[in-house]
Amino acid sequence: MLACPSLRCFAPHIVSEAVENNLPVVSFDAGVAQDDIINGKNGFLVPCYDVSIFSKKIFEILFDANFKNNMRKFNKKLELARNVDEASTVINYAEELLNNRA
């Protein structure tokens, strides 16, 4: 899932890309997220600055069966992307960075 807490970027393209690829999104109710996110279907719009609701919606996505199904669809697309050399290089680099932070 994608958690996008941005309030300054009114057109975070990553939100649109996530929604297009069946990745659930939690975002503050600002910018392009308002056009892309349908509450409860592909993610949640949270009132700006309400970090309590923001965190609750993250957990709701992580433990909701419908959203887990969407994440499985995203993972299938991610596996297809791995077959393209350029995309695979970027994905592997990102995973390496994330694993080193853990």
GROMACS elastic network, one bead per residue, 0.5 to 0.9 nm:
[ bonds ]
;  ai    aj funct       b0    kb
    1    18     6  0.81816   500
    1    23     6  0.54499   500
    1    25     6  0.58130   500
    1    26     6  0.79077   500
    1    43     6  0.87537   500
    1    58     6  0.81425   500
    1    61     6  0.76195   500
    1    62     6  0.78168   500
    1    67     6  0.87790   500
    1    71     6  0.69941   500
    2    14     6  0.86536   500
    2    15     6  0.76574   500
    2    18     6  0.71078   500
    2    23     6  0.68866   500
    2    24     6  0.62751   500
    2    26     6  0.63240   500
    2    27     6  0.82867   500
    2    43     6  0.89373   500
    2    58     6  0.87362   500
    3    15     6  0.89394   500
    3    24     6  0.86528   500
    3    25     6  0.58228   500
    3    27     6  0.61213   500
    3    54     6  0.85742   500
    3    58     6  0.72635   500
    4     7     6  0.88433   500
    4    12     6  0.84439   500
    4    14     6  0.85435   500
    4    15     6  0.73712   500
    4    25     6  0.72254   500
    4    26     6  0.60989   500
    4    28     6  0.71843   500
    5    26     6  0.78529   500
    5    27     6  0.56257   500
    5    28     6  0.59061   500
    5    48     6  0.87315   500
    5    49     6  0.86736   500
    5    51     6  0.88154   500
    5    54     6  0.82985   500
    6     9     6  0.60102   500
    6    10     6  0.80960   500
    6    12     6  0.79760   500
    6    27     6  0.74788   500
    6    28     6  0.70180   500
    6    30     6  0.83158   500
    7    10     6  0.70045   500
    7    28     6  0.69535   500
    7    29     6  0.85281   500
    7    30     6  0.65802   500
    7    31     6  0.80769   500
    7    48     6  0.74484   500
    7    49     6  0.84917   500
    8    11     6  0.89937   500
    8    30     6  0.87308   500
    8    31     6  0.87539   500
    9    12     6  0.58220   500
    9    30     6  0.85844   500
    9    31     6  0.72151   500
   10    30     6  0.64109   500
   10    32     6  0.61590   500
   10    33     6  0.82695   500
   11    14     6  0.86818   500
   11    15     6  0.83738   500
   11    16     6  0.88211   500
   11    30     6  0.86589   500
   11    31     6  0.54038   500
   11    33     6  0.76536   500
   12    15     6  0.57869   500
   12    16     6  0.74127   500
   12    31     6  0.75568   500
   12    32     6  0.66392   500
   12    33     6  0.76802   500
   13    16     6  0.51879   500
   13    17     6  0.62233   500
   13    18     6  0.85535   500
   13    32     6  0.78227   500
   14    17     6  0.50141   500
   14    18     6  0.59834   500
   14    19     6  0.85738   500
   15    18     6  0.51395   500
   15    19     6  0.62268   500
   15    20     6  0.86032   500
   15    25     6  0.69616   500
   15    27     6  0.82405   500
   15    32     6  0.76328   500
   15    33     6  0.63686   500
   15    36     6  0.74767   500
   15    37     6  0.84345   500
   16    19     6  0.52274   500
   16    20     6  0.61330   500
   16    21     6  0.86862   500
   16    32     6  0.75497   500
   16    33     6  0.74107   500
   16    35     6  0.88619   500
   16    36     6  0.61973   500
   16    37     6  0.85653   500
   17    20     6  0.50932   500
   17    21     6  0.63082   500
   17    22     6  0.88665   500
   17    23     6  0.85068   500
   18    21     6  0.52037   500
   18    22     6  0.63978   500
   18    24     6  0.70205   500
   18    25     6  0.70997   500
   18    74     6  0.86886   500
   19    22     6  0.52062   500
   19    23     6  0.55108   500
   19    24     6  0.65051   500
   19    25     6  0.70778   500
   19    36     6  0.68708   500
   19    37     6  0.73340   500
   19    42     6  0.67255   500
   19    43     6  0.83239   500
   20    23     6  0.75557   500
   20    36     6  0.88689   500
   21    24     6  0.88538   500
   21    70     6  0.88000   500
   21    73     6  0.78581   500
   21    74     6  0.57894   500
   21    77     6  0.73442   500
   22    42     6  0.71935   500
   22    70     6  0.53692   500
   22    71     6  0.66493   500
   22    72     6  0.86789   500
   22    73     6  0.63949   500
   22    74     6  0.54554   500
   23    42     6  0.73801   500
   23    43     6  0.83105   500
   23    67     6  0.83550   500
   23    70     6  0.62451   500
   23    71     6  0.56327   500
   23    72     6  0.88465   500
   23    73     6  0.80182   500
   23    74     6  0.57269   500
   23    75     6  0.88030   500
   24    37     6  0.87328   500
   24    41     6  0.82959   500
   24    42     6  0.50477   500
   24    44     6  0.81462   500
   24    61     6  0.72664   500
   24    67     6  0.66218   500
   24    68     6  0.88731   500
   24    70     6  0.70039   500
   24    71     6  0.70812   500
   25    33     6  0.88175   500
   25    37     6  0.73745   500
   25    42     6  0.66371   500
   25    44     6  0.63385   500
   25    45     6  0.83478   500
   25    58     6  0.84232   500
   25    61     6  0.84987   500
   26    33     6  0.89852   500
   26    37     6  0.85108   500
   26    42     6  0.89812   500
   26    43     6  0.55172   500
   26    45     6  0.61592   500
   26    46     6  0.72783   500
   26    54     6  0.69630   500
   26    55     6  0.88399   500
   26    57     6  0.67303   500
   26    58     6  0.65011   500
   26    61     6  0.85226   500
   27    30     6  0.77972   500
   27    33     6  0.66624   500
   27    34     6  0.88549   500
   27    37     6  0.84641   500
   27    43     6  0.80527   500
   27    44     6  0.64218   500
   27    45     6  0.52407   500
   27    46     6  0.60575   500
   27    47     6  0.87632   500
   27    48     6  0.87006   500
   27    54     6  0.75182   500
   28    31     6  0.87036   500
   28    33     6  0.76462   500
   28    34     6  0.86912   500
   28    44     6  0.82754   500
   28    45     6  0.54589   500
   28    47     6  0.57545   500
   28    48     6  0.50544   500
   28    49     6  0.74288   500
   28    50     6  0.82001   500
   28    54     6  0.76325   500
   29    32     6  0.88683   500
   29    33     6  0.66026   500
   29    34     6  0.59522   500
   29    44     6  0.86379   500
   29    46     6  0.53700   500
   29    47     6  0.54950   500
   29    48     6  0.58892   500
   30    33     6  0.60488   500
   30    34     6  0.60081   500
   30    45     6  0.82777   500
   30    46     6  0.89253   500
   30    47     6  0.85669   500
   30    48     6  0.73879   500
   31    34     6  0.60272   500
   31    35     6  0.77998   500
   32    35     6  0.52786   500
   32    36     6  0.63923   500
   32    37     6  0.86240   500
   33    36     6  0.50618   500
   33    37     6  0.56367   500
   33    45     6  0.73864   500
   34    37     6  0.59347   500
   34    38     6  0.81076   500
   34    45     6  0.71845   500
   35    38     6  0.81282   500
   36    42     6  0.85877   500
   37    40     6  0.86529   500
   37    41     6  0.78373   500
   37    42     6  0.60041   500
   37    43     6  0.58711   500
   37    44     6  0.64977   500
   37    45     6  0.67942   500
   38    41     6  0.54722   500
   38    42     6  0.57323   500
   38    43     6  0.63698   500
   38    44     6  0.68371   500
   38    45     6  0.78253   500
   39    42     6  0.66913   500
   39    43     6  0.55823   500
   39    45     6  0.61706   500
   40    43     6  0.55620   500
   40    44     6  0.59630   500
   40    45     6  0.89595   500
   40    61     6  0.89811   500
   40    67     6  0.89220   500
   41    44     6  0.79446   500
   41    66     6  0.84249   500
   41    67     6  0.80534   500
   42    67     6  0.75592   500
   42    70     6  0.81213   500
   43    57     6  0.83868   500
   43    61     6  0.75334   500
   43    67     6  0.82011   500
   44    54     6  0.85469   500
   44    57     6  0.68238   500
   44    58     6  0.87497   500
   44    61     6  0.88824   500
   45    48     6  0.88368   500
   45    54     6  0.84665   500
   45    57     6  0.89704   500
   46    49     6  0.82933   500
   46    50     6  0.69316   500
   46    51     6  0.84891   500
   46    53     6  0.66429   500
   46    54     6  0.59719   500
   46    57     6  0.82139   500
   47    50     6  0.57313   500
   47    51     6  0.87440   500
   47    53     6  0.80251   500
   47    54     6  0.82538   500
   48    51     6  0.81907   500
   49    52     6  0.87535   500
   49    54     6  0.85452   500
   50    53     6  0.57260   500
   50    54     6  0.62636   500
   50    55     6  0.88844   500
   51    55     6  0.60668   500
   51    56     6  0.85228   500
   52    55     6  0.54201   500
   52    56     6  0.63587   500
   52    57     6  0.87907   500
   53    57     6  0.61026   500
   53    58     6  0.86474   500
   54    57     6  0.53204   500
   54    58     6  0.64906   500
   55    58     6  0.51174   500
   55    59     6  0.65755   500
   55    60     6  0.87004   500
   56    59     6  0.52705   500
   56    60     6  0.61515   500
   56    61     6  0.87916   500
   57    61     6  0.62235   500
   57    62     6  0.85895   500
   58    61     6  0.53218   500
   58    62     6  0.63312   500
   58    63     6  0.88656   500
   59    63     6  0.61923   500
   59    64     6  0.83992   500
   60    63     6  0.54413   500
   60    64     6  0.58471   500
   60    67     6  0.87200   500
   61    64     6  0.53020   500
   61    65     6  0.82819   500
   61    66     6  0.84096   500
   61    67     6  0.56690   500
   61    68     6  0.73783   500
   62    65     6  0.83941   500
   62    67     6  0.72472   500
   62    68     6  0.68960   500
   63    67     6  0.78702   500
   63    68     6  0.73475   500
   64    67     6  0.54751   500
   64    68     6  0.62283   500
   64    69     6  0.88400   500
   65    69     6  0.62775   500
   65    70     6  0.88227   500
   66    69     6  0.52135   500
   66    70     6  0.66275   500
   66    71     6  0.88969   500
   67    71     6  0.62532   500
   67    72     6  0.86668   500
   68    72     6  0.62616   500
   68    73     6  0.87735   500
   69    72     6  0.50653   500
   69    73     6  0.65040   500
   69    74     6  0.87992   500
   70    73     6  0.50847   500
   70    74     6  0.63396   500
   70    75     6  0.87272   500
   71    75     6  0.61447   500
   71    76     6  0.86470   500
   72    75     6  0.50099   500
   72    76     6  0.63093   500
   72    77     6  0.87787   500
   73    76     6  0.51578   500
   73    77     6  0.64808   500
   73    78     6  0.87076   500
   74    77     6  0.50940   500
   74    78     6  0.61443   500
   74    79     6  0.86775   500
   75    79     6  0.61848   500
   75    80     6  0.86451   500
   76    79     6  0.51189   500
   76    80     6  0.63849   500
   76    81     6  0.87260   500
   77    80     6  0.50086   500
   77    81     6  0.62086   500
   77    82     6  0.87215   500
   78    82     6  0.63502   500
   78    91     6  0.86186   500
   79    82     6  0.50856   500
   79    83     6  0.70413   500
   80    83     6  0.55199   500
   80    84     6  0.76020   500
   81    84     6  0.55411   500
   81    85     6  0.84343   500
   81    86     6  0.88795   500
   81    87     6  0.58782   500
   81    88     6  0.65789   500
   81    91     6  0.86151   500
   82    85     6  0.69353   500
   82    86     6  0.83920   500
   82    87     6  0.59975   500
   82    89     6  0.80960   500
   82    91     6  0.73773   500
   82    92     6  0.86622   500
   83    86     6  0.88437   500
   83    87     6  0.77314   500
   83    88     6  0.66083   500
   84    87     6  0.54472   500
   84    88     6  0.59172   500
   84    89     6  0.86380   500
   85    88     6  0.50548   500
   85    89     6  0.62206   500
   85    90     6  0.88415   500
   86    89     6  0.52471   500
   86    90     6  0.65516   500
   86    91     6  0.87799   500
   87    90     6  0.52011   500
   87    91     6  0.61022   500
   87    92     6  0.85157   500
   88    91     6  0.50989   500
   88    92     6  0.59598   500
   88    93     6  0.84121   500
   89    92     6  0.52777   500
   89    93     6  0.61199   500
   89    94     6  0.86441   500
   90    93     6  0.51451   500
   90    94     6  0.61758   500
   90    95     6  0.86485   500
   91    94     6  0.51287   500
   91    95     6  0.61668   500
   91    96     6  0.85574   500
   92    95     6  0.50972   500
   92    96     6  0.60879   500
   92    97     6  0.86428   500
   93    96     6  0.50536   500
   93    97     6  0.62616   500
   93    98     6  0.87051   500
   94    97     6  0.51159   500
   94    98     6  0.62248   500
   94    99     6  0.86071   500
   95    98     6  0.50649   500
   95    99     6  0.60210   500
   95   100     6  0.85331   500
   96    99     6  0.51487   500
   96   100     6  0.61823   500
   96   101     6  0.87731   500
   97   100     6  0.52497   500
   97   101     6  0.65097   500
   98   101     6  0.52300   500
   98   102     6  0.65367   500
   99   102     6  0.52378   500
